[in-house]
C-alpha cells in the first residue's frame, strides 16, 4: 500500500530522507574532490554542518573586519585630501 512521506532534495535533484543528508550532499558538491584517493569532502561537510554556528560567527567577524577596513581606508583617504592654505600658520605645539 502506498504511503505518504516527506523527501528532501539536494541542488542536483537527488532524493534524501533527511535535510541533513541533502545539505551534506550540497556541501560535498560545493567542495568538490579534496585529497588523493577517496575525497575528504564528505567528512569536511559533516564537520561544517556540525560547526555551523562557529563557522557563521567566524564569517560575521570577517564581515565586521572588512567593514572596519573599508572605513579606515576611507578615513585615511579623506585625511590625505587636506591641503594647507598658503600663508597659514602651523598649529603651535604645547
PDB file of N, CA, C and O in Angstrom:
ATOM      1  N   UNK A   1       0.843  -1.165   0.000  1.00  0.00           N
ATOM      2  CA  UNK A   1       0.000   0.000   0.000  1.00  0.00           C
ATOM      3  C   UNK A   1       0.897   1.240   0.000  1.00  0.00           C
ATOM      4  O   UNK A   1       1.941   1.269   0.651  1.00  0.00           O
ATOM      5  N   UNK A   2       0.479   2.229  -0.722  1.00  0.00           N
ATOM      6  CA  UNK A   2       1.237   3.477  -0.816  1.00  0.00           C
ATOM      7  C   UNK A   2       1.137   4.250   0.493  1.00  0.00           C
ATOM      8  O   UNK A   2       0.130   4.207   1.199  1.00  0.00           O
ATOM      9  N   UNK A   3       2.223   4.957   0.785  1.00  0.00           N
ATOM     10  CA  UNK A   3       2.248   5.777   1.992  1.00  0.00           C
ATOM     11  C   UNK A   3       2.723   7.170   1.646  1.00  0.00           C
ATOM     12  O   UNK A   3       3.478   7.380   0.697  1.00  0.00           O
ATOM     13  N   UNK A   4       2.265   8.103   2.434  1.00  0.00           N
ATOM     14  CA  UNK A   4       2.669   9.492   2.270  1.00  0.00           C
ATOM     15  C   UNK A   4       3.974   9.701   3.038  1.00  0.00           C
ATOM     16  O   UNK A   4       4.155   9.154   4.126  1.00  0.00           O
ATOM     17  N   UNK A   5       4.891  10.505   2.458  1.00  0.00           N
ATOM     18  CA  UNK A   5       6.154  10.754   3.137  1.00  0.00           C
ATOM     19  C   UNK A   5       6.723  12.105   2.748  1.00  0.00           C
ATOM     20  O   UNK A   5       6.215  12.787   1.857  1.00  0.00           O
ATOM     21  N   UNK A   6       7.770  12.463   3.427  1.00  0.00           N
ATOM     22  CA  UNK A   6       8.462  13.711   3.154  1.00  0.00           C
ATOM     23  C   UNK A   6       9.831  13.382   2.595  1.00  0.00           C
ATOM     24  O   UNK A   6      10.532  12.505   3.100  1.00  0.00           O
ATOM     25  N   UNK A   7      10.201  14.096   1.550  1.00  0.00           N
ATOM     26  CA  UNK A   7      11.507  13.882   0.929  1.00  0.00           C
ATOM     27  C   UNK A   7      12.253  15.204   0.863  1.00  0.00           C
ATOM     28  O   UNK A   7      11.654  16.279   0.862  1.00  0.00           O
ATOM     29  N   UNK A   8      13.572  15.095   0.808  1.00  0.00           N
ATOM     30  CA  UNK A   8      14.433  16.271   0.700  1.00  0.00           C
ATOM     31  C   UNK A   8      15.359  16.054  -0.481  1.00  0.00           C
ATOM     32  O   UNK A   8      15.837  14.943  -0.711  1.00  0.00           O
ATOM     33  N   UNK A   9      15.610  17.111  -1.222  1.00  0.00           N
ATOM     34  CA  UNK A   9      16.411  17.005  -2.430  1.00  0.00           C
ATOM     35  C   UNK A   9      17.567  17.993  -2.382  1.00  0.00           C
ATOM     36  O   UNK A   9      17.428  19.113  -1.888  1.00  0.00           O
ATOM     37  N   UNK A  10      18.713  17.556  -2.905  1.00  0.00           N
ATOM     38  CA  UNK A  10      19.844  18.476  -2.998  1.00  0.00           C
ATOM     39  C   UNK A  10      19.706  19.296  -4.274  1.00  0.00           C
ATOM     40  O   UNK A  10      18.718  19.162  -4.997  1.00  0.00           O
ATOM     41  N   UNK A  11      20.686  20.136  -4.550  1.00  0.00           N
ATOM     42  CA  UNK A  11      20.615  21.012  -5.728  1.00  0.00           C
ATOM     43  C   UNK A  11      20.673  20.253  -7.042  1.00  0.00           C
ATOM     44  O   UNK A  11      20.295  20.794  -8.081  1.00  0.00           O
ATOM     45  N   UNK A  12      21.136  19.015  -7.016  1.00  0.00           N
ATOM     46  CA  UNK A  12      21.175  18.198  -8.238  1.00  0.00           C
ATOM     47  C   UNK A  12      19.903  17.375  -8.413  1.00  0.00           C
ATOM     48  O   UNK A  12      19.749  16.659  -9.402  1.00  0.00           O
ATOM     49  N   UNK A  13      18.996  17.481  -7.449  1.00  0.00           N
ATOM     50  CA  UNK A  13      17.736  16.758  -7.548  1.00  0.00           C
ATOM     51  C   UNK A  13      17.772  15.359  -6.965  1.00  0.00           C
ATOM     52  O   UNK A  13      16.830  14.591  -7.163  1.00  0.00           O
ATOM     53  N   UNK A  14      18.833  15.006  -6.252  1.00  0.00           N
ATOM     54  CA  UNK A  14      18.910  13.683  -5.637  1.00  0.00           C
ATOM     55  C   UNK A  14      18.023  13.636  -4.396  1.00  0.00           C
ATOM     56  O   UNK A  14      17.908  14.620  -3.665  1.00  0.00           O
ATOM     57  N   UNK A  15      17.399  12.484  -4.168  1.00  0.00           N
ATOM     58  CA  UNK A  15      16.472  12.273  -3.060  1.00  0.00           C
ATOM     59  C   UNK A  15      17.232  11.915  -1.785  1.00  0.00           C
ATOM     60  O   UNK A  15      18.182  11.132  -1.814  1.00  0.00           O
ATOM     61  N   UNK A  16      16.801  12.500  -0.666  1.00  0.00           N
ATOM     62  CA  UNK A  16      17.366  12.165   0.637  1.00  0.00           C
ATOM     63  C   UNK A  16      16.245  12.088   1.659  1.00  0.00           C
ATOM     64  O   UNK A  16      15.211  12.740   1.512  1.00  0.00           O
ATOM     65  N   UNK A  17      16.456  11.288   2.692  1.00  0.00           N
ATOM     66  CA  UNK A  17      15.440  11.106   3.726  1.00  0.00           C
ATOM     67  C   UNK A  17      15.437  12.228   4.759  1.00  0.00           C
ATOM     68  O   UNK A  17      14.412  12.489   5.389  1.00  0.00           O
ATOM     69  N   UNK A  18      16.586  12.898   4.938  1.00  0.00           N
ATOM     70  CA  UNK A  18      16.665  13.959   5.951  1.00  0.00           C
ATOM     71  C   UNK A  18      17.239  15.232   5.339  1.00  0.00           C
ATOM     72  O   UNK A  18      17.954  15.170   4.339  1.00  0.00           O
ATOM     73  N   UNK A  19      16.934  16.385   5.931  1.00  0.00           N
ATOM     74  CA  UNK A  19      17.522  17.633   5.445  1.00  0.00           C
ATOM     75  C   UNK A  19      19.045  17.623   5.579  1.00  0.00           C
ATOM     76  O   UNK A  19      19.753  18.181   4.741  1.00  0.00           O
ATOM     77  N   UNK A  20      19.547  16.978   6.651  1.00  0.00           N
ATOM     78  CA  UNK A  20      20.996  16.917   6.855  1.00  0.00           C
ATOM     79  C   UNK A  20      21.695  16.207   5.701  1.00  0.00           C
ATOM     80  O   UNK A  20      22.736  16.663   5.226  1.00  0.00           O
ATOM     81  N   UNK A  21      21.124  15.092   5.250  1.00  0.00           N
ATOM     82  CA  UNK A  21      21.729  14.354   4.136  1.00  0.00           C
ATOM     83  C   UNK A  21      21.766  15.202   2.871  1.00  0.00           C
ATOM     84  O   UNK A  21      22.772  15.212   2.161  1.00  0.00           O
ATOM     85  N   UNK A  22      20.679  15.912   2.583  1.00  0.00           N
ATOM     86  CA  UNK A  22      20.630  16.761   1.386  1.00  0.00           C
ATOM     87  C   UNK A  22      21.635  17.903   1.494  1.00  0.00           C
ATOM     88  O   UNK A  22      22.315  18.233   0.522  1.00  0.00           O
ATOM     89  N   UNK A  23      21.726  18.505   2.676  1.00  0.00           N
ATOM     90  CA  UNK A  23      22.675  19.599   2.883  1.00  0.00           C
ATOM     91  C   UNK A  23      24.106  19.106   2.760  1.00  0.00           C
ATOM     92  O   UNK A  23      24.938  19.770   2.143  1.00  0.00           O
ATOM     93  N   UNK A  24      24.403  17.949   3.339  1.00  0.00           N
ATOM     94  CA  UNK A  24      25.752  17.387   3.237  1.00  0.00           C
ATOM     95  C   UNK A  24      26.117  17.095   1.788  1.00  0.00           C
ATOM     96  O   UNK A  24      27.264  17.291   1.385  1.00  0.00           O
ATOM     97  N   UNK A  25      25.159  16.631   1.008  1.00  0.00           N
ATOM     98  CA  UNK A  25      25.409  16.385  -0.408  1.00  0.00           C
ATOM     99  C   UNK A  25      25.755  17.679  -1.131  1.00  0.00           C
ATOM    100  O   UNK A  25      26.685  17.717  -1.937  1.00  0.00           O
ATOM    101  N   UNK A  26      24.999  18.746  -0.839  1.00  0.00           N
ATOM    102  CA  UNK A  26      25.277  20.044  -1.464  1.00  0.00           C
ATOM    103  C   UNK A  26      26.642  20.583  -1.043  1.00  0.00           C
ATOM    104  O   UNK A  26      27.386  21.105  -1.873  1.00  0.00           O
ATOM    105  N   UNK A  27      26.974  20.460   0.245  1.00  0.00           N
ATOM    106  CA  UNK A  27      28.282  20.927   0.716  1.00  0.00           C
ATOM    107  C   UNK A  27      29.414  20.143   0.058  1.00  0.00           C
ATOM    108  O   UNK A  27      30.414  20.727  -0.360  1.00  0.00           O
ATOM    109  N   UNK A  28      29.260  18.828  -0.036  1.00  0.00           N
ATOM    110  CA  UNK A  28      30.289  17.999  -0.671  1.00  0.00           C
ATOM    111  C   UNK A  28      30.467  18.377  -2.133  1.00  0.00           C
ATOM    112  O   UNK A  28      31.592  18.446  -2.628  1.00  0.00           O
ATOM    113  N   UNK A  29      29.367  18.621  -2.819  1.00  0.00           N
ATOM    114  CA  UNK A  29      29.447  19.025  -4.229  1.00  0.00           C
ATOM    115  C   UNK A  29      30.133  20.379  -4.357  1.00  0.00           C
ATOM    116  O   UNK A  29      30.927  20.589  -5.273  1.00  0.00           O
ATOM    117  N   UNK A  30      29.833  21.291  -3.448  1.00  0.00           N
ATOM    118  CA  UNK A  30      30.452  22.612  -3.466  1.00  0.00           C
ATOM    119  C   UNK A  30      31.959  22.512  -3.243  1.00  0.00           C
ATOM    120  O   UNK A  30      32.735  23.199  -3.907  1.00  0.00           O
ATOM    121  N   UNK A  31      32.369  21.659  -2.311  1.00  0.00           N
ATOM    122  CA  UNK A  31      33.791  21.496  -2.016  1.00  0.00           C
ATOM    123  C   UNK A  31      34.533  20.771  -3.132  1.00  0.00           C
ATOM    124  O   UNK A  31      35.722  21.007  -3.348  1.00  0.00           O
ATOM    125  N   UNK A  32      33.837  19.895  -3.836  1.00  0.00           N
ATOM    126  CA  UNK A  32      34.489  19.132  -4.898  1.00  0.00           C
ATOM    127  C   UNK A  32      35.362  18.036  -4.317  1.00  0.00           C
ATOM    128  O   UNK A  32      35.242  17.678  -3.145  1.00  0.00           O
ATOM    129  N   UNK A  33      36.231  17.516  -5.145  1.00  0.00           N
ATOM    130  CA  UNK A  33      37.111  16.428  -4.718  1.00  0.00           C
ATOM    131  C   UNK A  33      38.293  17.021  -3.961  1.00  0.00           C
ATOM    132  O   UNK A  33      38.989  17.901  -4.467  1.00  0.00           O
ATOM    133  N   UNK A  34      38.511  16.533  -2.751  1.00  0.00           N
ATOM    134  CA  UNK A  34      39.607  17.006  -1.916  1.00  0.00           C
ATOM    135  C   UNK A  34      40.452  15.802  -1.515  1.00  0.00           C
ATOM    136  O   UNK A  34      39.937  14.826  -0.971  1.00  0.00           O
ATOM    137  N   UNK A  35      41.737  15.879  -1.786  1.00  0.00           N
ATOM    138  CA  UNK A  35      42.658  14.825  -1.374  1.00  0.00           C
ATOM    139  C   UNK A  35      42.830  13.744  -2.419  1.00  0.00           C
ATOM    140  O   UNK A  35      42.110  13.688  -3.416  1.00  0.00           O
ATOM    141  N   UNK A  36      43.803  12.887  -2.162  1.00  0.00           N
ATOM    142  CA  UNK A  36      44.070  11.741  -3.035  1.00  0.00           C
ATOM    143  C   UNK A  36      43.214  10.572  -2.582  1.00  0.00           C
ATOM    144  O   UNK A  36      42.844  10.485  -1.411  1.00  0.00           O
ATOM    145  N   UNK A  37      42.900   9.677  -3.501  1.00  0.00           N
ATOM    146  CA  UNK A  37      42.063   8.532  -3.156  1.00  0.00           C
ATOM    147  C   UNK A  37      40.637   8.981  -2.928  1.00  0.00           C
ATOM    148  O   UNK A  37      40.094   9.781  -3.691  1.00  0.00           O
ATOM    149  N   UNK A  38      40.029   8.458  -1.865  1.00  0.00           N
ATOM    150  CA  UNK A  38      38.664   8.872  -1.534  1.00  0.00           C
ATOM    151  C   UNK A  38      38.668  10.346  -1.140  1.00  0.00           C
ATOM    152  O   UNK A  38      39.559  10.803  -0.424  1.00  0.00           O
ATOM    153  N   UNK A  39      37.680  11.072  -1.606  1.00  0.00           N
ATOM    154  CA  UNK A  39      37.600  12.505  -1.319  1.00  0.00           C
ATOM    155  C   UNK A  39      37.365  12.748   0.170  1.00  0.00           C
ATOM    156  O   UNK A  39      36.655  11.991   0.832  1.00  0.00           O
ATOM    157  N   UNK A  40      37.962  13.794   0.671  1.00  0.00           N
ATOM    158  CA  UNK A  40      37.749  14.204   2.059  1.00  0.00           C
ATOM    159  C   UNK A  40      36.516  15.099   2.198  1.00  0.00           C
ATOM    160  O   UNK A  40      36.098  15.410   3.314  1.00  0.00           O
ATOM    161  N   UNK A  41      35.931  15.515   1.067  1.00  0.00           N
ATOM    162  CA  UNK A  41      34.806  16.456   1.085  1.00  0.00           C
ATOM    163  C   UNK A  41      33.629  15.978   1.940  1.00  0.00           C
ATOM    164  O   UNK A  41      33.080  16.781   2.695  1.00  0.00           O
ATOM    165  N   UNK A  42      33.215  14.708   1.858  1.00  0.00           N
ATOM    166  CA  UNK A  42      32.082  14.300   2.699  1.00  0.00           C
ATOM    167  C   UNK A  42      32.352  14.481   4.196  1.00  0.00           C
ATOM    168  O   UNK A  42      31.478  14.945   4.928  1.00  0.00           O
ATOM    169  N   UNK A  43      33.543  14.121   4.652  1.00  0.00           N
ATOM    170  CA  UNK A  43      33.882  14.294   6.066  1.00  0.00           C
ATOM    171  C   UNK A  43      33.964  15.753   6.460  1.00  0.00           C
ATOM    172  O   UNK A  43      33.518  16.138   7.540  1.00  0.00           O
ATOM    173  N   UNK A  44      34.535  16.566   5.579  1.00  0.00           N
ATOM    174  CA  UNK A  44      34.620  18.002   5.846  1.00  0.00           C
ATOM    175  C   UNK A  44      33.218  18.600   5.897  1.00  0.00           C
ATOM    176  O   UNK A  44      32.942  19.475   6.718  1.00  0.00           O
ATOM    177  N   UNK A  45      32.341  18.131   5.023  1.00  0.00           N
ATOM    178  CA  UNK A  45      30.956  18.624   5.007  1.00  0.00           C
ATOM    179  C   UNK A  45      30.248  18.331   6.324  1.00  0.00           C
ATOM    180  O   UNK A  45      29.513  19.172   6.842  1.00  0.00           O
ATOM    181  N   UNK A  46      30.474  17.132   6.865  1.00  0.00           N
ATOM    182  CA  UNK A  46      29.867  16.769   8.154  1.00  0.00           C
ATOM    183  C   UNK A  46      30.354  17.725   9.238  1.00  0.00           C
ATOM    184  O   UNK A  46      29.561  18.223  10.038  1.00  0.00           O
ATOM    185  N   UNK A  47      31.665  17.978   9.261  1.00  0.00           N
ATOM    186  CA  UNK A  47      32.213  18.888  10.274  1.00  0.00           C
ATOM    187  C   UNK A  47      31.669  20.303  10.099  1.00  0.00           C
ATOM    188  O   UNK A  47      31.386  20.988  11.082  1.00  0.00           O
ATOM    189  N   UNK A  48      31.523  20.742   8.839  1.00  0.00           N
ATOM    190  CA  UNK A  48      30.988  22.082   8.595  1.00  0.00           C
ATOM    191  C   UNK A  48      29.566  22.208   9.128  1.00  0.00           C
ATOM    192  O   UNK A  48      29.211  23.221   9.730  1.00  0.00           O
ATOM    193  N   UNK A  49      28.758  21.183   8.906  1.00  0.00           N
ATOM    194  CA  UNK A  49      27.376  21.224   9.389  1.00  0.00           C
ATOM    195  C   UNK A  49      27.347  21.189  10.919  1.00  0.00           C
ATOM    196  O   UNK A  49      26.556  21.897  11.541  1.00  0.00           O
ATOM    197  N   UNK A  50      28.211  20.365  11.524  1.00  0.00           N
ATOM    198  CA  UNK A  50      28.276  20.282  12.984  1.00  0.00           C
ATOM    199  C   UNK A  50      28.766  21.592  13.597  1.00  0.00           C
ATOM    200  O   UNK A  50      28.318  21.975  14.678  1.00  0.00           O
ATOM    201  N   UNK A  51      29.670  22.272  12.925  1.00  0.00           N
ATOM    202  CA  UNK A  51      30.289  23.501  13.441  1.00  0.00           C
ATOM    203  C   UNK A  51      29.671  24.752  12.822  1.00  0.00           C
ATOM    204  O   UNK A  51      30.296  25.812  12.803  1.00  0.00           O
ATOM    205  N   UNK A  52      28.460  24.631  12.322  1.00  0.00           N
ATOM    206  CA  UNK A  52      27.815  25.721  11.592  1.00  0.00           C
ATOM    207  C   UNK A  52      27.805  27.031  12.377  1.00  0.00           C
ATOM    208  O   UNK A  52      28.161  28.075  11.830  1.00  0.00           O
ATOM    209  N   UNK A  53      27.408  26.996  13.636  1.00  0.00           N
ATOM    210  CA  UNK A  53      27.327  28.231  14.432  1.00  0.00           C
ATOM    211  C   UNK A  53      28.695  28.894  14.542  1.00  0.00           C
ATOM    212  O   UNK A  53      28.816  30.112  14.410  1.00  0.00           O
ATOM    213  N   UNK A  54      29.724  28.085  14.785  1.00  0.00           N
ATOM    214  CA  UNK A  54      31.071  28.631  14.904  1.00  0.00           C
ATOM    215  C   UNK A  54      31.553  29.207  13.578  1.00  0.00           C
ATOM    216  O   UNK A  54      32.193  30.258  13.545  1.00  0.00           O
ATOM    217  N   UNK A  55      31.242  28.512  12.487  1.00  0.00           N
ATOM    218  CA  UNK A  55      31.645  28.984  11.155  1.00  0.00           C
ATOM    219  C   UNK A  55      30.929  30.290  10.825  1.00  0.00           C
ATOM    220  O   UNK A  55      31.548  31.223  10.314  1.00  0.00           O
ATOM    221  N   UNK A  56      29.629  30.364  11.114  1.00  0.00           N
ATOM    222  CA  UNK A  56      28.883  31.596  10.854  1.00  0.00           C
ATOM    223  C   UNK A  56      29.429  32.748  11.693  1.00  0.00           C
ATOM    224  O   UNK A  56      29.479  33.884  11.221  1.00  0.00           O
ATOM    225  N   UNK A  57      29.842  32.468  12.942  1.00  0.00           N
ATOM    226  CA  UNK A  57      30.424  33.513  13.792  1.00  0.00           C
ATOM    227  C   UNK A  57      31.738  34.017  13.202  1.00  0.00           C
ATOM    228  O   UNK A  57      32.016  35.216  13.227  1.00  0.00           O
ATOM    229  N   UNK A  58      32.544  33.102  12.672  1.00  0.00           N
ATOM    230  CA  UNK A  58      33.811  33.496  12.043  1.00  0.00           C
ATOM    231  C   UNK A  58      33.545  34.401  10.847  1.00  0.00           C
ATOM    232  O   UNK A  58      34.216  35.419  10.677  1.00  0.00           O
ATOM    233  N   UNK A  59      32.568  34.036  10.014  1.00  0.00           N
ATOM    234  CA  UNK A  59      32.254  34.868   8.849  1.00  0.00           C
ATOM    235  C   UNK A  59      31.645  36.207   9.262  1.00  0.00           C
ATOM    236  O   UNK A  59      31.886  37.217   8.601  1.00  0.00           O
ATOM    237  N   UNK A  60      30.861  36.235  10.338  1.00  0.00           N
ATOM    238  CA  UNK A  60      30.316  37.507  10.826  1.00  0.00           C
ATOM    239  C   UNK A  60      31.450  38.414  11.296  1.00  0.00           C
ATOM    240  O   UNK A  60      31.441  39.614  11.021  1.00  0.00           O
ATOM    241  N   UNK A  61      32.427  37.843  12.005  1.00  0.00           N
ATOM    242  CA  UNK A  61      33.594  38.622  12.427  1.00  0.00           C
ATOM    243  C   UNK A  61      34.376  39.110  11.215  1.00  0.00           C
ATOM    244  O   UNK A  61      34.840  40.250  11.187  1.00  0.00           O
ATOM    245  N   UNK A  62      34.518  38.252  10.220  1.00  0.00           N
ATOM    246  CA  UNK A  62      35.231  38.626   8.995  1.00  0.00           C
ATOM    247  C   UNK A  62      34.534  39.804   8.315  1.00  0.00           C
ATOM    248  O   UNK A  62      35.182  40.771   7.913  1.00  0.00           O
ATOM    249  N   UNK A  63      33.212  39.716   8.190  1.00  0.00           N
ATOM    250  CA  UNK A  63      32.453  40.805   7.565  1.00  0.00           C
ATOM    251  C   UNK A  63      32.621  42.106   8.345  1.00  0.00           C
ATOM    252  O   UNK A  63      32.757  43.175   7.750  1.00  0.00           O
ATOM    253  N   UNK A  64      32.611  42.017   9.672  1.00  0.00           N
ATOM    254  CA  UNK A  64      32.803  43.202  10.511  1.00  0.00           C
ATOM    255  C   UNK A  64      34.189  43.802  10.294  1.00  0.00           C
ATOM    256  O   UNK A  64      34.333  45.022  10.211  1.00  0.00           O
ATOM    257  N   UNK A  65      35.212  42.942  10.202  1.00  0.00           N
ATOM    258  CA  UNK A  65      36.571  43.432   9.964  1.00  0.00           C
ATOM    259  C   UNK A  65      36.695  44.082   8.589  1.00  0.00           C
ATOM    260  O   UNK A  65      37.411  45.071   8.432  1.00  0.00           O
ATOM    261  N   UNK A  66      36.001  43.531   7.592  1.00  0.00           N
ATOM    262  CA  UNK A  66      36.042  44.113   6.244  1.00  0.00           C
ATOM    263  C   UNK A  66      35.411  45.503   6.242  1.00  0.00           C
ATOM    264  O   UNK A  66      35.907  46.407   5.569  1.00  0.00           O
ATOM    265  N   UNK A  67      34.318  45.680   6.990  1.00  0.00           N
ATOM    266  CA  UNK A  67      33.687  46.996   7.102  1.00  0.00           C
ATOM    267  C   UNK A  67      34.647  47.970   7.775  1.00  0.00           C
ATOM    268  O   UNK A  67      34.808  49.102   7.318  1.00  0.00           O
ATOM    269  N   UNK A  68      35.289  47.531   8.865  1.00  0.00           N
ATOM    270  CA  UNK A  68      36.249  48.390   9.567  1.00  0.00           C
ATOM    271  C   UNK A  68      37.426  48.746   8.664  1.00  0.00           C
ATOM    272  O   UNK A  68      37.915  49.875   8.693  1.00  0.00           O
ATOM    273  N   UNK A  69      37.878  47.791   7.868  1.00  0.00           N
ATOM    274  CA  UNK A  69      38.981  48.045   6.935  1.00  0.00           C
ATOM    275  C   UNK A  69      38.592  49.121   5.921  1.00  0.00           C
ATOM    276  O   UNK A  69      39.370  50.035   5.651  1.00  0.00           O
ATOM    277  N   UNK A  70      37.392  49.009   5.365  1.00  0.00           N
ATOM    278  CA  UNK A  70      36.911  49.986   4.390  1.00  0.00           C
ATOM    279  C   UNK A  70      36.773  51.362   5.029  1.00  0.00           C
ATOM    280  O   UNK A  70      37.162  52.368   4.435  1.00  0.00           O
ATOM    281  N   UNK A  71      36.220  51.406   6.239  1.00  0.00           N
ATOM    282  CA  UNK A  71      36.075  52.688   6.933  1.00  0.00           C
ATOM    283  C   UNK A  71      37.434  53.314   7.220  1.00  0.00           C
ATOM    284  O   UNK A  71      37.599  54.524   7.064  1.00  0.00           O
ATOM    285  N   UNK A  72      38.411  52.508   7.636  1.00  0.00           N
ATOM    286  CA  UNK A  72      39.755  53.028   7.919  1.00  0.00           C
ATOM    287  C   UNK A  72      40.417  53.533   6.645  1.00  0.00           C
ATOM    288  O   UNK A  72      41.066  54.579   6.646  1.00  0.00           O
ATOM    289  N   UNK A  73      40.249  52.790   5.568  1.00  0.00           N
ATOM    290  CA  UNK A  73      40.824  53.208   4.284  1.00  0.00           C
ATOM    291  C   UNK A  73      40.202  54.525   3.830  1.00  0.00           C
ATOM    292  O   UNK A  73      40.912  55.427   3.385  1.00  0.00           O
ATOM    293  N   UNK A  74      38.881  54.639   3.941  1.00  0.00           N
ATOM    294  CA  UNK A  74      38.201  55.878   3.541  1.00  0.00           C
ATOM    295  C   UNK A  74      38.623  57.054   4.418  1.00  0.00           C
ATOM    296  O   UNK A  74      38.800  58.166   3.919  1.00  0.00           O
ATOM    297  N   UNK A  75      38.784  56.820   5.718  1.00  0.00           N
ATOM    298  CA  UNK A  75      39.217  57.888   6.621  1.00  0.00           C
ATOM    299  C   UNK A  75      40.632  58.336   6.279  1.00  0.00           C
ATOM    300  O   UNK A  75      40.937  59.527   6.325  1.00  0.00           O
ATOM    301  N   UNK A  76      41.496  57.384   5.937  1.00  0.00           N
ATOM    302  CA  UNK A  76      42.871  57.733   5.565  1.00  0.00           C
ATOM    303  C   UNK A  76      42.888  58.538   4.276  1.00  0.00           C
ATOM    304  O   UNK A  76      43.663  59.485   4.142  1.00  0.00           O
ATOM    305  N   UNK A  77      42.045  58.169   3.335  1.00  0.00           N
ATOM    306  CA  UNK A  77      41.984  58.915   2.074  1.00  0.00           C
ATOM    307  C   UNK A  77      41.470  60.328   2.311  1.00  0.00           C
ATOM    308  O   UNK A  77      41.971  61.281   1.713  1.00  0.00           O
ATOM    309  N   UNK A  78      40.477  60.470   3.177  1.00  0.00           N
ATOM    310  CA  UNK A  78      39.946  61.797   3.481  1.00  0.00           C
ATOM    311  C   UNK A  78      40.988  62.648   4.201  1.00  0.00           C
ATOM    312  O   UNK A  78      41.074  63.851   3.955  1.00  0.00           O
ATOM    313  N   UNK A  79      41.775  62.046   5.079  1.00  0.00           N
ATOM    314  CA  UNK A  79      42.806  62.788   5.812  1.00  0.00           C
ATOM    315  C   UNK A  79      43.909  63.250   4.868  1.00  0.00           C
ATOM    316  O   UNK A  79      44.476  64.327   5.056  1.00  0.00           O
ATOM    317  N   UNK A  80      44.218  62.442   3.851  1.00  0.00           N
ATOM    318  CA  UNK A  80      45.246  62.814   2.878  1.00  0.00           C
ATOM    319  C   UNK A  80      44.748  63.858   1.893  1.00  0.00           C
ATOM    320  O   UNK A  80      45.536  64.410   1.124  1.00  0.00           O
ATOM    321  N   UNK A  81      43.469  64.132   1.906  1.00  0.00           N
ATOM    322  CA  UNK A  81      42.883  65.051   0.942  1.00  0.00           C
ATOM    323  C   UNK A  81      42.833  66.480   1.493  1.00  0.00           C
ATOM    324  O   UNK A  81      42.025  67.290   1.038  1.00  0.00           O
ATOM    325  N   UNK A  82      43.682  66.788   2.461  1.00  0.00           N
ATOM    326  CA  UNK A  82      43.706  68.120   3.065  1.00  0.00           C
ATOM    327  C   UNK A  82      44.978  68.817   2.614  1.00  0.00           C
ATOM    328  O   UNK A  82      46.079  68.297   2.795  1.00  0.00           O
ATOM    329  N   UNK A  83      44.822  69.981   2.034  1.00  0.00           N
ATOM    330  CA  UNK A  83      45.981  70.771   1.598  1.00  0.00           C
ATOM    331  C   UNK A  83      46.099  71.995   2.489  1.00  0.00           C
ATOM    332  O   UNK A  83      45.100  72.665   2.754  1.00  0.00           O
ATOM    333  N   UNK A  84      47.325  72.300   2.962  1.00  0.00           N
ATOM    334  CA  UNK A  84      47.480  73.505   3.774  1.00  0.00           C
ATOM    335  C   UNK A  84      47.263  74.747   2.926  1.00  0.00           C
ATOM    336  O   UNK A  84      47.644  74.790   1.756  1.00  0.00           O
ATOM    337  N   UNK A  85      46.652  75.746   3.524  1.00  0.00           N
ATOM    338  CA  UNK A  85      46.441  77.013   2.826  1.00  0.00           C
ATOM    339  C   UNK A  85      47.762  77.776   2.761  1.00  0.00           C
ATOM    340  O   UNK A  85      48.528  77.786   3.724  1.00  0.00           O
ATOM    341  N   UNK A  86      48.022  78.411   1.623  1.00  0.00           N
ATOM    342  CA  UNK A  86      49.250  79.207   1.535  1.00  0.00           C
ATOM    343  C   UNK A  86      49.232  80.319   2.585  1.00  0.00           C
ATOM    344  O   UNK A  86      48.234  81.024   2.736  1.00  0.00           O
ATOM    345  N   UNK A  87      50.330  80.467   3.299  1.00  0.00           N
ATOM    346  CA  UNK A  87      50.443  81.518   4.305  1.00  0.00           C
ATOM    347  C   UNK A  87      49.803  81.176   5.632  1.00  0.00           C
ATOM    348  O   UNK A  87      49.847  81.981   6.563  1.00  0.00           O
ATOM    349  N   UNK A  88      49.198  79.977   5.743  1.00  0.00           N
ATOM    350  CA  UNK A  88      48.572  79.604   7.012  1.00  0.00           C
ATOM    351  C   UNK A  88      49.654  79.240   8.010  1.00  0.00           C
ATOM    352  O   UNK A  88      50.686  78.676   7.647  1.00  0.00           O
ATOM    353  N   UNK A  89      49.413  79.565   9.255  1.00  0.00           N
ATOM    354  CA  UNK A  89      50.371  79.256  10.308  1.00  0.00           C
ATOM    355  C   UNK A  89      50.186  77.816  10.759  1.00  0.00           C
ATOM    356  O   UNK A  89      49.068  77.311  10.857  1.00  0.00           O
ATOM    357  N   UNK A  90      51.296  77.182  11.026  1.00  0.00           N
ATOM    358  CA  UNK A  90      51.232  75.831  11.568  1.00  0.00           C
ATOM    359  C   UNK A  90      50.722  75.912  12.998  1.00  0.00           C
ATOM    360  O   UNK A  90      51.006  76.888  13.692  1.00  0.00           O
ATOM    361  N   UNK A  91      49.975  74.909  13.456  1.00  0.00           N
ATOM    362  CA  UNK A  91      49.488  74.931  14.837  1.00  0.00           C
ATOM    363  C   UNK A  91      50.660  74.945  15.816  1.00  0.00           C
ATOM    364  O   UNK A  91      51.693  74.316  15.584  1.00  0.00           O
ATOM    365  N   UNK A  92      50.475  75.678  16.911  1.00  0.00           N
ATOM    366  CA  UNK A  92      51.524  75.761  17.930  1.00  0.00           C
ATOM    367  C   UNK A  92      51.490  74.509  18.785  1.00  0.00           C
ATOM    368  O   UNK A  92      50.432  74.097  19.261  1.00  0.00           O
ATOM    369  N   UNK A  93      52.658  73.905  18.978  1.00  0.00           N
ATOM    370  CA  UNK A  93      52.751  72.729  19.842  1.00  0.00           C
ATOM    371  C   UNK A  93      52.790  73.156  21.289  1.00  0.00           C
ATOM    372  O   UNK A  93      53.325  74.219  21.604  1.00  0.00           O
ATOM    373  N   UNK A  94      52.252  72.378  22.150  1.00  0.00           N
ATOM    374  CA  UNK A  94      52.211  72.829  23.516  1.00  0.00           C
ATOM    375  C   UNK A  94      52.618  71.866  24.506  1.00  0.00           C
ATOM    376  O   UNK A  94      52.613  72.168  25.700  1.00  0.00           O
TER     377      UNK A  94
END
